[in-house]
Amino acid sequence: MDLGFFTMPLHPPGSNLTETLKSDLDQIVKLDELGYSEAWIGEHFTAEWENIPSPELFIAQALALTRNIRLGTGVTCMPNHNPFVLSQRIAQLDHMAEGRFNWGVGIGSFDGDTEVFDYGGENPALNNRAYTAAAIETILKLWDDPQPGVWETEWWKFRVPEPQDDIGLRTHMRPYQDPHPPIGVAGVSPYSSTLKMAGNRGWIPMSINLTPPILLKTHREAIEQGAREGGLAPRLSEWRVAREVFVAETTAEAREIALNGILGRDFKDYFLRLLAKDGVLGIMKNDPEMADSEVTVEYLIDNVFIVGSVDEVAQKLNDLIGEIGDFGTLLAMGHEWEPYEAWHGSMSLLKNEVMPKVG
């Protein structure tokens, strides 16, 4: 199993943006030095907690400071972008990465962003799922065969110009990777239709960090079903499973830091409030009959997170594999590394001492 990283990122409102970007970048550099295989960076325009609106710009800087780690958008929210412009930008980034790039795509769902681009609320101007599907297909066609003429849907209109070979005028951008960067999509709900599509298309399926093992099993089933319907062998070695992970020398120390430190803060002050506001705390419940009030950080540490000593975390990961089956990459979630030594130590222990005991 490979070991990767997924960061939203997460910083409390009022944080200094310059400093948080520096610290997020430092994390990627340190993870590259530790030998993490990949890192995915989120995109949000109106989330002050998740304060990177352009993961592509962040990735471009990180590429120059790292050697081996693959970097990906986690995810590009397609309704936030014009597909022609996006096709050019992603292709250029793939060349800058010399192939060290994964392209995560999604439908977008954050309340503020949906309001900005008018695909949320009771009467949205566009259907974000339909927009996303059409935008992805448009971009793939632009990379493969950008036929001259007007490309138009109910959401966009642009013209691919007739080539003028004497002056080199043409729609010419293609990705570095052939035929395009690996495409990843994230799933949340039971029997996720998004993950089924990933299986069907041969894309990278990613299960998010909030999903308990009982629902992860349905994600596997969705991936396998999608692959079968697409005439493909299920590529479960491509399946990414994101988890909140914290490792310390002792389980007592790990639980104390997780519960009363940054990890606990991010869930108490942000995630639990956000999910309760949206009425979707159920995605973290082992039992759908649980009361929302029972979904606490303590419950999450015991049932969803992976927290403990080296041996306990290794055992929990092996138990997870025993429950849901093999998967390709564990994505450890990103938080502020405060205290720095404890969080850097956790990431180091996870890579160097836990992972050799897994599988």
Summary of the structure (lengths in Angstrom):
residues: 359
radius of gyration: 20.5
end to end distance: 7.3
largest distance: 70.8
contacts: 1173
relative contact order: 0.12
helix: 48%
strand: 16%
